[in-house]
Amino acid sequence: METGMRAHLSEHFTHPLSHPGAAGICPEMLEVAEEANRAGDYSLAAEIYSSQLADLQQPDRGLCLRKADSLARAGRISEALDSYCTAAGLGKLRPEELPLLVETIARTLREKELGIGTLNGQVKHSSSSGDDGVESDGDNGEDEALDLFSCRICKCLLHEPSTVECGHTFCKRCLEDDSVKECGQCKQKLRNDGLPKGRRLNVVLSGLLDKLFATESKARKLWIEGELLLKKQNLSDALEKYNAAVDLVPSSGRLLCQRAELHIEMRNFSQAVQDAGKLCRIKPLWTKAHCLKAMALSKAGRNDEALQEYFMCVALKPDWTKVKLEAQKVLSELFSSVFENEDMPTPLHPLQGGLTTRLIKPPALLRSLRPLTQRPCSSSSSSSQDSEFSVTKSAPADDSSSRLSAAPPAKSDAAAVEESTKSLAGVLATLPAPPGGLKRKHSGDGPSAIFNTPSKLLRSDEVSSSKTPAVCGGRTVPAELLDSGDMECSLCMRLFYEPVATPCGHTFCLKCLERCLDHNPNCPLCKENLSEYLATRGYNKTVLMEEVLQRYLGDELTERKKIHEEEMKELSNLNQEVPIFVCTMAFPTIPCPLHVFEPRYRLMIRRSMETGTKQFGMCIADEIKGFADHGCMLQVRDVKFFPDGRSVVDTIGVSRFKVLSHGQRDGYNIAKIEYLEDKKMEGEELVELLKLHDAVYEQANSWFTSLKDNMKSQILSHFGHLPNKDADPQASPSGPAWCWWLLAVLPLENRAQLTILAMTSLKDRLMAIRRVLIFVTRKRPR
C-alpha cells in the first residue's frame, strides 16, 4: 500500500524524493502538502515539508527542492534560496529544477519593482511573444519612438526614401529585401516585378531629410555601409563604420545594439557590455537591450551580473522561453559555483551560519543593502512575505527547522566576504531599480525589498539633454531650416497640394501631374516614360509629404487649400462659367456617349468630376463664334479610362441652354449661359396642344414602325425604343422625351436640329417635327 501511495504521489511532484524508502517520510503528509500546493496554500506546504525534513537523519534532496518550490511560490524568496542551497549541497542543481525560482523572482521584479501589471498572464505593454527568442520591433514600447521620418520597416531614419504605389514611404534598401511583399502600413501588396530600374529615390524627400537631419543622415549612411561590410564578414572595417556612426549619434539605440552584437562576434566582450549597458539606460524597457547585455556579460564570465539582466528580460517578457531557460542555466551555474569553491565549507543545513548572508558580496552591495538591515525580519514560518537579507545576521529559524541540528556559530561578515567573492544572494540583491522614474508600488517591507537598490538607469532629463536627436525618435525639425520653397511643385511653382510621387521619384501636385500626362505620358522633369503609371492611374498622395505639410507648414498649406477651393468653386458655377464640349448635337433625356482623347477635354472632364457637378455643355461648332449659341447640358454617368489616357464617357442630356457669352479656360471653351424652358399653355391653347401632341406621336410611331428591320435595329441599339407618350406633355421644362428621341433619330442636319432645340414653344416644336415626318415619309424609297 505504501508503495502504491508513493507511486501516486510521484505523478504530482516536480522533484522526486532522493530516498523514496527513507524512514521518517510520511506519504500521507506529503499528499496533504501537495493538496495544499494545489489549493494555493504554499506556506502550509512548506511547513509540512519542513516537518518531514526535521524527522530525517540526513536531508533529502527532492524534499528540499519541493520545500524550496513552495516557498518560492509563497514569495518567501530568501527562505526558498536556503532550501535550494541545501539541495545544491546534496547534488548539483539542474536548470530544469529552477523554473519556479526564476519565475517568482521575475514576477516580483515586474509587479513590485517595475510597477508593471499583467493582464491574462501577459505583461500589459509587451505586444508579442517570442518562444524562439525573436524580438518583435514593437516590443516593450519600441514603436512609441517612431516619428514621421522613421521607416516603418527598419524603424530608423529614412535612408534613400522611396515612395511605393500606395503613397507610403520606406527606405529603398528595405523595399528591395525579398521578404518585403506588402506595405508595412496599409498592407497593400507591392509590385516588386516589372521595375526594370528598381525602386527609385523620392527626390524631394531625400533632399529634405539631408537638410533637416544632416548629422543623423550621415550617421545612417555610415551605419548602412557598416551593415554591408558585416555581411561580407569584413568585421574590422564594419566596426570602424559603426564607431564613426555612433560618434555622430551616440544615443541611437538600434545602432548601439548592432555595434554590441558586432563586439560579441569579435569577442570584444567588455566593449559589448558597455554598449549594451548604455542601451539599457536609453531604452530601459526594451527587452532586447537587457537580453543583449546578459549575453555579453555571460560570455565575459560575469554570470552574476548576467543573471540580473536575464531576470529583467523575464520580468519584461514572461513568455520568452529561451531567455527563461538561459536564466535557469546561469542560476544553476551560480549555485554550483558556491559549492565548487574549495575554501567554502558545504553546509549541512541552510540555516547553519546563515548561508545566504555569508554569500553576500562586499562594500558596494553592503551599502545598497543597508536599508534592509534596519527592518525587522519577518518570521519564516508564518509570513507569506520574503524575510529580508540581513548583512549583520540571519533570519531566525522557525521551530520545525531548528530541530534538524544545532547550527555552528556564524562567521563574521568580513570572514564571509573573504571566503567567497561569488554571491547568489548578492546577485538577487543588486537587481536594478525601476527604470526612468517608474514609481514603486510597494512599501519598504515585503518581497520586493531585496531589489531595493539605487537606480543605475539614465534619468529621462539626462536622455533629453543629449544634443544629438535619437535615430529612432525624438526628432524635432529646426524651424529655421524648413522653407516652404523646399516643398514647391515645379509645374505650378506653388506649395504642393495633394503631392504625388511618380515611379521615377519626382513629386508634383496631383492636378498638375494629371494635366501634364494629358499631353505627354512622360515625366515633366526627367522625361522618363510613365505610360504604365498612367495606365494604372495609381495617383495616391504621398502620405509623408502630406503630414510634413500639415504639421510644419500648416499656415502655408491652409492658404494653398483656400486658393484651390476658390478655383473649384469657380469651376462648379454652372451658370457663370460652364465648360463647353464642342462636338455634336445633344438632346435632353437622350444618351450621348463620348470618346475623349484631346488633352483639353481630358482636363475638362476631370474637373467636372472633381467639382462634383459632373456636368458640362455640348454645342456644335460655329465658324465665327467657335461654338453655337444653343446647346444641351450633359450629365456624366460613367467614365472608363484607357491605359494611354483616353476615356469613354457615358453621358445623358439633362437641359437646354442659351449662350450669353463665349470664352476659354486652360485650352477648352467656356460660356456664360441661361437655361431654356418651354412656355406653358392654358385653356383652349392647351386643348389644341394636346390634340397636336397625340397626332404627332401617332405619326411618329407609324413612321418608325414602317422602317426596314435593319434600320430599326440600328436605332434601337443606339437610342433604345421610342419613349411612351406623356400624359402631361408640359410636365418637363424641356417637353416630352419622345420628341427628343425622334429628333435624334430623324435624318436632319445639325443646323435644323439646333433650330428645333432652341424653340421654347412645345407647339412650334411639334409642328416642326410633323413637317419633318411628312417630308421623310414622302422621300422614303418605295
C-alpha positions in Angstrom: 0.0 0.0 0.0 2.9 2.4 0.9 4.5 1.7 -2.5 1.2 2.5 -4.3 0.8 5.7 -2.4 4.3 6.8 -3.3 3.7 5.9 -7.0 0.6 8.1 -6.9 2.5 11.0 -5.3 5.3 10.8 -7.9 2.8 11.7 -10.6 2.2 15.1 -8.9 5.6 16.1 -7.5 8.1 18.1 -9.6 11.1 16.7 -7.7 11.3 13.0 -6.9 12.5 12.0 -3.4 16.2 11.2 -3.2 15.4 8.2 -1.0 11.8 7.1 -1.6 12.1 4.5 1.1 13.8 6.7 3.7 12.5 6.2 7.2 10.6 9.2 8.6 8.9 10.3 5.4 5.1 10.1 5.7 3.4 9.7 2.4 0.0 10.9 3.8 1.6 14.2 4.9 3.3 14.6 1.5 -0.1 14.1 -0.1 -1.5 16.8 2.2 1.3 19.1 1.2 0.6 18.5 -2.5 -3.1 19.3 -1.9 -2.0 22.5 -0.1 0.1 23.4 -3.2 -2.9 22.8 -5.5 -5.1 24.9 -3.2 -2.6 27.8 -3.3 -1.6 27.5 0.4 2.1 27.3 -0.3 3.2 28.3 3.2 1.3 25.3 4.7 3.0 23.0 2.1 6.4 24.4 3.1 5.6 23.8 6.8 4.8 20.2 6.0 8.0 19.7 4.0 10.0 21.3 6.9 8.4 19.0 9.4 9.2 16.0 7.2 12.8 17.1 6.8 13.1 17.6 10.6 12.3 13.9 11.1 15.1 12.7 8.8 18.7 11.9 9.9 20.0 13.3 6.6 18.3 15.9 4.4 16.5 14.6 1.4 17.4 16.5 -1.8 14.0 16.0 -3.5 12.1 17.1 -0.4 14.3 20.2 -0.1 13.5 21.1 -3.7 9.8 20.7 -3.0 10.0 22.9 0.0 12.0 25.4 -2.0 9.4 25.5 -4.7 6.6 26.0 -2.2 8.5 28.8 -0.5 9.2 30.4 -3.9 5.5 30.2 -4.8 4.7 31.8 -1.4 7.0 34.7 -2.3 9.4 33.8 0.6 12.4 34.0 -1.7 15.3 34.2 0.8 14.0 31.1 2.6 13.5 29.4 -0.7 17.1 30.1 -1.5 18.2 28.5 1.7 16.4 25.4 0.8 17.7 25.4 -2.8 21.2 25.8 -1.4 20.7 22.8 0.8 19.5 20.7 -2.2 22.5 22.0 -4.2 24.8 20.8 -1.4 23.4 17.4 -1.8 23.6 17.3 -5.6 24.1 19.8 -8.4 21.0 21.7 -9.3 20.0 21.3 -12.9 18.4 24.2 -14.9 15.1 22.4 -15.3 14.8 22.3 -11.5 14.7 26.1 -11.2 11.8 27.5 -13.3 9.7 28.4 -10.3 12.5 30.4 -8.6 13.2 32.3 -11.9 9.5 33.0 -12.5 8.9 34.1 -8.9 11.9 36.5 -8.8 10.9 37.9 -12.3 7.3 38.3 -11.3 8.3 40.1 -8.1 10.6 42.4 -10.0 7.9 43.1 -12.6 5.0 43.8 -10.3 6.6 45.3 -7.2 9.8 46.9 -8.5 9.0 47.9 -12.1 5.4 48.7 -11.4 4.2 46.8 -14.4 0.9 44.9 -14.1 -0.2 41.8 -16.0 -3.3 41.1 -18.0 -4.2 37.4 -18.7 -0.7 36.4 -17.9 0.9 38.9 -20.3 2.8 42.0 -19.5 0.5 44.8 -20.4 2.9 46.7 -22.7 4.5 43.6 -24.2 2.9 43.1 -27.6 4.4 39.9 -28.7 5.5 36.5 -27.7 8.8 35.0 -28.5 9.4 31.4 -27.7 12.2 31.3 -30.2 13.7 34.4 -28.7 13.0 36.6 -31.8 12.1 40.1 -30.7 9.4 42.0 -32.5 10.3 45.5 -33.3 7.4 46.9 -31.4 8.2 45.0 -28.1 8.2 47.0 -24.9 7.3 50.4 -26.3 9.8 50.5 -29.1 7.2 51.7 -31.6 6.5 54.7 -29.5 9.9 56.1 -30.6 8.9 56.2 -34.2 8.1 59.6 -35.8 7.3 61.0 -39.2 10.7 60.4 -40.6 11.2 56.8 -39.4 11.0 53.9 -41.8 8.3 51.6 -40.6 10.3 48.5 -41.7 13.8 49.2 -40.2 12.4 51.7 -37.5 15.3 54.1 -38.3 15.6 57.4 -40.1 14.6 57.1 -43.7 17.7 56.5 -45.9 17.2 56.9 -49.6 13.5 57.2 -49.2 11.3 55.6 -51.8 7.6 56.0 -52.1 5.5 53.0 -53.1 2.3 52.8 -55.1 0.0 53.2 -52.1 1.7 56.5 -51.1 3.8 55.3 -48.1 7.5 55.8 -47.9 10.2 53.5 -46.8 14.0 53.1 -47.1 14.9 51.9 -50.6 17.0 49.1 -49.3 14.2 47.9 -47.0 11.9 47.6 -50.0 14.5 45.7 -52.0 14.5 43.0 -49.4 12.9 39.9 -50.9 10.9 39.2 -47.7 9.0 42.5 -48.0 5.9 41.7 -50.0 3.4 44.3 -48.8 3.3 47.8 -47.4 4.3 48.0 -43.8 1.4 50.4 -43.0 -1.6 49.7 -45.2 -0.7 46.1 -46.1 -1.3 46.6 -49.8 0.7 44.2 -51.9 3.8 45.8 -53.5 4.7 45.5 -57.2 8.3 44.2 -57.0 8.2 42.8 -60.5 8.1 44.9 -63.6 10.5 47.5 -62.2 13.4 47.4 -64.6 15.3 50.2 -62.8 14.2 49.1 -59.3 12.8 51.3 -56.7 13.7 55.0 -57.1 14.5 57.7 -54.6 11.9 60.3 -53.7 14.0 63.3 -54.8 12.1 65.9 -52.7 12.0 63.8 -49.5 15.7 62.8 -49.9 16.8 66.3 -50.1 14.6 67.4 -47.2 15.9 64.7 -44.9 19.5 65.6 -45.7 18.8 69.2 -45.0 16.9 68.8 -41.8 18.9 65.9 -40.3 22.3 66.3 -41.8 24.2 64.7 -39.0 21.8 61.8 -38.5 21.6 61.2 -42.2 25.4 61.0 -42.4 25.4 58.6 -39.5 22.7 56.4 -41.1 24.8 56.2 -44.3 27.8 55.1 -42.3 25.7 52.6 -40.4 24.4 51.0 -43.6 27.9 50.8 -45.0 28.9 49.0 -41.9 26.0 46.6 -42.3 27.1 45.8 -45.9 30.7 45.2 -44.7 29.4 43.0 -41.9 27.5 40.8 -44.5 30.8 40.4 -46.2 32.4 39.3 -42.9 34.8 42.3 -43.0 34.3 42.8 -39.3 37.1 45.3 -38.5 36.1 47.7 -41.3 32.4 47.3 -40.3 33.4 48.3 -36.7 35.1 51.4 -38.0 31.9 52.5 -39.8 29.8 51.7 -36.7 32.2 53.7 -34.5 32.0 56.7 -36.8 28.2 56.5 -36.8 28.0 56.2 -33.0 30.3 59.3 -32.7 27.7 61.2 -34.7 24.6 59.9 -32.9 25.7 58.4 -29.6 22.1 57.9 -28.4 20.9 55.7 -31.2 19.5 52.7 -29.6 19.5 50.3 -32.6 22.9 51.4 -33.7 24.3 50.7 -30.3 22.5 47.3 -30.4 24.1 46.4 -33.7 27.6 47.5 -32.5 27.2 45.5 -29.3 26.3 42.4 -31.4 29.4 43.0 -33.6 31.6 43.3 -30.5 30.3 40.0 -29.3 31.0 38.4 -32.6 34.5 39.8 -32.5 34.8 38.6 -28.8 35.2 42.2 -27.6 33.0 41.3 -24.6 34.0 44.3 -22.5 33.0 46.8 -25.2 29.8 44.8 -25.8 28.9 45.2 -22.2 29.5 48.9 -22.3 27.3 49.3 -25.4 24.6 47.1 -24.0 24.7 48.9 -20.7 24.2 52.3 -22.4 21.4 50.8 -24.5 19.6 49.7 -21.3 19.9 53.2 -19.9 18.5 54.7 -23.1 15.7 52.1 -23.5 15.1 50.7 -20.0 12.0 48.8 -21.1 13.4 47.3 -24.3 13.7 43.5 -23.6 16.3 43.0 -26.4 18.6 45.5 -24.7 18.7 43.6 -21.5 19.0 40.3 -23.3 22.0 41.6 -25.3 23.6 42.8 -22.1 23.0 39.5 -20.4 24.6 37.7 -23.3 27.6 39.9 -23.3 28.1 39.6 -19.5 27.7 35.8 -19.7 30.3 35.5 -22.4 32.6 37.7 -20.4 32.3 35.3 -17.5 30.3 37.7 -15.3 27.4 35.3 -14.7 26.2 37.0 -11.5 25.6 40.3 -13.4 24.2 38.4 -16.4 21.6 36.8 -14.2 20.3 40.2 -13.2 19.7 41.1 -16.8 18.1 37.7 -17.6 15.7 38.4 -14.6 14.9 41.8 -16.2 14.2 40.1 -19.5 11.8 37.6 -18.0 10.2 40.3 -15.9 9.5 42.4 -19.0 8.5 39.4 -21.2 7.4 36.4 -19.1 6.7 34.1 -22.1 10.1 34.4 -23.6 11.0 30.7 -23.1 14.6 30.9 -24.5 15.7 33.6 -22.1 13.9 32.0 -19.2 15.9 28.8 -19.8 19.1 30.9 -20.0 18.3 32.4 -16.6 17.8 28.9 -15.2 21.1 27.8 -16.6 23.0 30.7 -15.2 21.3 30.4 -11.9 22.2 26.7 -11.8 25.9 27.6 -12.5 25.9 30.1 -9.7 24.5 27.6 -7.3 27.2 25.2 -8.4 30.0 27.8 -8.1 29.2 28.2 -4.4 29.9 24.6 -3.6 32.8 24.2 -6.0 34.8 26.7 -4.0 37.2 24.6 -2.0 37.6 27.3 0.7 33.9 27.3 1.2 32.6 24.6 3.6 29.5 22.9 2.4 26.7 23.5 5.0 24.6 20.6 6.2 21.6 22.9 6.6 20.6 26.2 5.0 20.5 27.9 8.4 23.9 26.9 9.5 25.9 30.1 9.6 23.2 31.8 7.5 24.4 30.7 4.0 22.6 33.5 2.1 24.1 36.0 4.5 27.6 34.7 4.1 27.3 34.8 0.3 26.7 38.5 0.0 29.2 40.5 -2.0 31.3 43.2 -0.4 31.2 47.0 0.2 29.1 48.4 -2.6 26.5 45.7 -2.2 26.6 46.2 1.6 25.8 49.8 1.2 22.9 49.1 -1.2 21.5 46.6 1.4 22.0 48.9 4.4 18.3 50.0 4.4 17.3 46.3 4.7 19.3 45.9 7.9 17.2 48.4 9.7 14.0 46.5 9.1 12.8 43.7 11.5 12.9 40.3 9.9 9.6 38.5 9.5 9.0 35.1 10.8 9.9 32.5 8.1 7.2 30.1 9.4 4.2 32.4 9.5 4.7 35.3 7.0 3.9 35.0 3.3 6.4 37.7 2.6 10.0 37.1 2.0 12.3 37.6 5.0 14.9 40.3 4.2 18.6 39.5 3.5 20.4 40.8 6.5 24.0 41.9 6.4 24.6 41.6 10.1 22.8 38.3 11.0 20.5 35.7 9.6 16.8 35.5 9.9 15.7 33.4 12.9 14.8 29.9 12.1 11.3 28.5 12.8 10.8 25.8 15.4 10.4 23.0 12.9 13.6 23.9 11.1 15.6 24.3 14.2 15.1 20.7 15.1 17.4 19.5 12.4 20.6 20.1 14.2 22.4 22.7 16.1 23.9 25.3 13.9 27.5 26.3 14.4 28.3 29.9 15.2 28.0 32.2 12.2 31.2 33.7 10.8 31.7 37.4 10.8 30.8 39.5 7.7 34.4 40.1 6.9 35.2 36.4 7.1 32.3 35.6 4.8 33.5 38.1 2.2 37.0 36.7 2.3 35.6 33.1 1.9 33.8 33.8 -1.4 33.5 36.6 -4.0 30.7 34.8 -5.7 27.3 35.7 -4.3 23.9 34.3 -5.3 22.1 36.5 -2.8 24.2 39.4 -3.9 23.0 38.9 -7.5 19.4 39.0 -6.3 20.0 42.0 -4.1 21.5 44.1 -6.8 18.8 43.7 -9.3 18.2 47.1 -11.0 15.7 49.6 -9.6 12.7 50.8 -11.6 13.8 52.4 -14.9 13.1 56.0 -15.8 11.2 57.3 -12.9 8.7 54.5 -12.6 7.1 54.6 -9.1 7.4 51.7 -6.7 4.1 50.4 -5.8 5.3 48.5 -2.7 6.1 49.6 0.8 9.6 49.4 2.2 8.9 45.9 3.6 8.0 42.9 1.6 9.4 40.5 -1.0 10.5 43.3 -3.3 12.8 44.8 -0.7 15.6 42.6 -1.9 15.6 44.6 -5.1 15.7 47.9 -3.3 18.9 49.4 -4.8 19.7 52.8 -6.3 18.7 53.1 -9.9 21.6 52.9 -12.4 19.4 53.9 -15.3 19.8 57.1 -17.1 17.2 59.7 -16.0 14.8 61.0 -18.5 16.2 64.5 -18.3 19.7 63.2 -18.9 18.5 61.4 -22.1 16.6 64.5 -23.3 19.6 66.7 -22.7 21.6 65.0 -25.4 22.4 67.4 -28.2 22.0 64.8 -30.9 18.5 63.5 -31.6 17.9 59.8 -31.4 17.8 57.9 -34.7 14.6 56.2 -33.8 12.7 59.0 -32.3 12.6 62.4 -30.5 13.3 64.3 -33.7 12.5 68.0 -33.9 12.5 69.9 -37.1 14.6 73.0 -36.9 12.2 75.8 -37.9 15.0 77.9 -39.4 15.9 75.1 -41.8 12.4 74.2 -43.1 11.5 76.5 -46.0 8.2 76.4 -48.0 10.4 76.7 -51.1 11.6 73.1 -50.4 8.0 72.0 -50.9 7.0 73.7 -54.1 5.7 72.0 -57.2 8.0 72.5 -60.2 5.0 72.8 -62.5 2.7 75.4 -60.8 5.5 76.9 -58.7 3.2 76.8 -55.6 3.2 74.8 -52.4 2.4 71.1 -53.0 -1.3 70.4 -52.9 -2.1 66.7 -52.8 1.5 65.8 -53.6 2.1 62.6 -55.7 5.4 60.9 -56.4 6.0 59.3 -59.8 7.7 55.9 -60.2 10.8 57.9 -61.3 10.9 59.6 -57.9 9.7 63.1 -58.7 6.9 64.9 -56.9 4.1 67.1 -58.3 0.7 68.4 -57.3 -1.8 65.7 -58.3 -3.7 68.1 -60.6 -0.5 69.4 -62.2 0.7 65.9 -62.9 -2.6 64.8 -64.5 -2.6 67.9 -66.8 0.9 67.1 -67.9 0.1 63.4 -68.6 -2.9 64.6 -70.6 -0.5 65.9 -73.2 2.5 63.6 -72.8 3.0 60.3 -71.0 6.5 61.3 -69.8 7.7 62.7 -66.6 7.8 66.5 -66.9 11.3 66.6 -65.3 13.3 63.6 -66.3 11.2 62.7 -69.4 11.0 59.0 -68.3 8.1 57.2 -69.9 5.2 56.9 -67.4 2.8 55.0 -69.7 2.4 52.2 -67.2 1.8 54.6 -64.3 -0.7 56.4 -66.5 -2.4 53.1 -67.3 -2.8 52.0 -63.7 -3.8 55.6 -62.6 -2.1 54.9 -59.3 -2.2 58.6 -58.2 -2.0 58.0 -54.5 -0.9 61.0 -52.4 2.5 60.8 -50.7 1.4 60.3 -47.1 4.7 61.5 -45.5 4.7 64.7 -47.6 1.1 65.4 -46.7 1.9 65.0 -43.0 5.0 67.2 -43.2 3.0 70.0 -44.8 0.2 69.8 -42.3 2.5 69.6 -39.3 5.2 72.1 -40.2 3.8 74.3 -42.9 0.2 74.5 -41.7 -0.4 78.2 -42.4 1.0 78.0 -45.9 -1.0 74.8 -46.6 -4.2 76.5 -45.4 -3.6 79.3 -47.8 -2.9 76.9 -50.6 -6.0 75.0 -49.9 -8.0 78.2 -49.8 -6.8 79.1 -53.3 -7.7 75.6 -54.6 -11.2 75.7 -53.1 -11.8 79.1 -54.7 -10.8 77.7 -58.0 -13.1 74.7 -57.5 -16.0 76.9 -56.5 -15.5 79.0 -59.6 -15.4 75.9 -61.8 -18.5 74.5 -60.2 -20.7 77.5 -61.1 -22.8 76.1 -63.9 -24.2 79.5 -64.9 -21.2 81.8 -65.0 -18.6 79.5 -66.3 -19.8 76.3 -67.9 -17.3 74.1 -69.7 -18.3 73.5 -73.3 -17.5 70.4 -75.3 -17.7 71.4 -79.0 -18.6 68.2 -80.8 -22.1 67.1 -81.8 -25.8 67.7 -81.2 -27.2 66.5 -77.8 -30.8 66.5 -76.6 -32.5 66.3 -73.2 -33.1 62.7 -71.9 -31.0 61.2 -74.8 -27.8 59.3 -74.1 -24.6 60.8 -75.6 -21.5 58.5 -75.4 -18.3 60.4 -76.0 -14.7 59.3 -76.8 -12.4 61.8 -75.2 -8.8 61.9 -76.3 -7.8 65.6 -76.6 -5.8 66.9 -73.6 -8.1 69.9 -73.2 -11.2 67.7 -72.9 -9.4 65.3 -70.6 -8.9 68.2 -68.2 -12.4 69.4 -68.7 -14.0 66.0 -67.9 -11.7 65.5 -64.9 -12.6 68.9 -63.5 -16.3 68.3 -63.9 -15.8 65.1 -61.8 -13.6 66.8 -59.2 -16.0 69.7 -58.6 -18.9 67.2 -58.1 -21.1 68.8 -60.8 -20.5 66.0 -63.3 -22.0 68.3 -65.9 -20.8 70.2 -68.9 -22.4 71.7 -72.0 -22.4 70.2 -75.5 -22.6 72.5 -78.6 -21.9 72.1 -82.2 -19.1 74.2 -83.9 -19.6 77.6 -85.3 -17.2 79.0 -87.8 -17.4 82.6 -86.5 -18.1 82.2 -82.7 -16.3 78.9 -82.2 -19.5 77.2 -81.0 -23.2 77.6 -81.4 -25.4 79.9 -79.4 -27.6 77.0 -78.1 -26.7 73.6 -76.6 -27.6 70.9 -74.1 -26.2 70.2 -70.7 -24.9 66.6 -70.3 -24.7 64.6 -67.1 -21.8 62.2 -66.7 -23.0 58.8 -65.7 -19.7 56.8 -66.0 -16.1 57.2 -67.2 -13.9 54.4 -68.4 -10.2 55.2 -68.8 -7.8 53.5 -71.2 -4.1 52.9 -70.5 -3.0 55.7 -72.8 -5.2 58.3 -71.0 -8.1 58.2 -73.4 -11.6 57.7 -72.0 -15.1 56.8 -72.9 -17.6 59.0 -71.1 -21.2 57.9 -70.8 -23.4 61.0 -70.6 -27.1 61.8 -70.9 -28.8 65.1 -71.8 -30.5 67.0 -68.9 -31.4 70.5 -70.0 -31.1 73.1 -72.8 -29.3 76.4 -72.6 -28.7 79.6 -74.5 -25.1 81.0 -74.6 -24.8 84.6 -73.4 -21.1 84.9 -73.8 -18.2 82.9 -75.2 -14.8 82.3 -73.6 -11.9 80.0 -72.9 -10.1 78.5 -69.9 -7.0 76.4 -69.9 -7.5 75.5 -73.5 -11.1 74.5 -73.5 -14.2 76.6 -74.2 -16.4 78.0 -71.6 -19.7 80.0 -71.7 -22.0 82.1 -69.5 -25.4 80.6 -70.1 -29.1 80.8 -69.2 -31.3 77.7 -69.2 -34.3 77.3 -71.5 -37.8 76.2 -70.5 -40.9 75.7 -72.6 -43.7 78.3 -72.2 -46.8 76.9 -70.5 -50.2 76.9 -72.3 -53.6 77.0 -70.8 -57.3 76.9 -71.7 -58.2 76.4 -75.3 -54.5 76.6 -76.4 -53.7 73.6 -74.1 -56.6 71.6 -75.6 -55.3 72.2 -79.1 -51.7 71.4 -77.9 -52.9 68.1 -76.5 -54.6 67.2 -79.8 -51.5 68.1 -81.8 -49.3 66.2 -79.3 -51.3 63.0 -79.7 -51.5 63.3 -83.5 -47.8 63.9 -84.0 -46.9 61.0 -81.6 -49.1 58.6 -83.6 -47.5 59.9 -86.8 -44.0 59.3 -85.3 -44.9 55.8 -84.2 -46.3 54.9 -87.6 -43.1 56.2 -89.3 -40.8 54.2 -87.0 -42.9 51.0 -87.5 -42.7 51.3 -91.3 -38.9 51.4 -91.2 -36.9 48.4 -92.5 -35.8 46.0 -89.9 -32.1 46.8 -90.3 -32.7 50.5 -89.8 -34.9 49.8 -86.8 -32.2 47.6 -85.3 -29.6 50.3 -85.6 -31.8 52.9 -84.0 -32.8 50.6 -81.1 -29.1 49.7 -80.4 -28.1 53.4 -80.2 -31.2 55.1 -78.7 -33.5 52.4 -77.5 -37.2 52.2 -78.0 -39.5 55.2 -78.7 -40.5 56.6 -75.3 -44.1 56.3 -74.2 -46.5 59.2 -74.8 -46.6 61.6 -71.8 -49.9 62.1 -70.0 -48.9 65.7 -69.4 -46.6 67.0 -72.2 -45.8 70.2 -70.2 -44.6 68.4 -67.1 -41.0 68.7 -68.1 -39.4 72.2 -68.8 -38.0 70.6 -72.0 -41.2 68.9 -73.1 -41.9 65.2 -73.7 -38.9 62.9 -74.0 -40.3 61.2 -77.2 -39.8 64.4 -79.1 -36.1 64.5 -78.4 -35.8 60.8 -79.1 -37.4 61.4 -82.5 -35.3 64.5 -83.2 -32.2 62.5 -82.5 -33.0 59.7 -84.9 -34.6 61.7 -87.8 -32.3 62.3 -90.7 -31.8 66.0 -90.2 -28.8 68.3 -90.5 -27.3 69.7 -87.3 -28.5 73.2 -88.1 -32.1 72.1 -88.5 -31.8 70.1 -85.2 -30.3 73.2 -83.5 -33.2 75.3 -84.6 -35.8 72.9 -83.1 -33.6 72.5 -79.9 -33.7 76.3 -79.4 -37.5 76.5 -79.5 -39.2 77.4 -76.3 -42.7 76.6 -77.6 -43.8 73.0 -77.5 -46.4 73.7 -80.1 -43.9 75.1 -82.5 -41.6 72.1 -81.9 -44.4 69.6 -82.6 -45.4 71.4 -85.8 -41.7 71.4 -86.9 -41.4 67.7 -86.2 -44.7 67.0 -88.1 -43.3 68.8 -91.2 -40.1 66.7 -91.0 -42.1 63.5 -90.7 -44.2 64.4 -93.7 -41.1 65.2 -95.6 -39.2 62.0 -94.7 -42.3 59.9 -95.4 -42.6 61.2 -98.9 -38.9 60.9 -99.6 -38.7 57.3 -98.3 -37.8 54.9 -101.2 -40.6 52.5 -102.1 
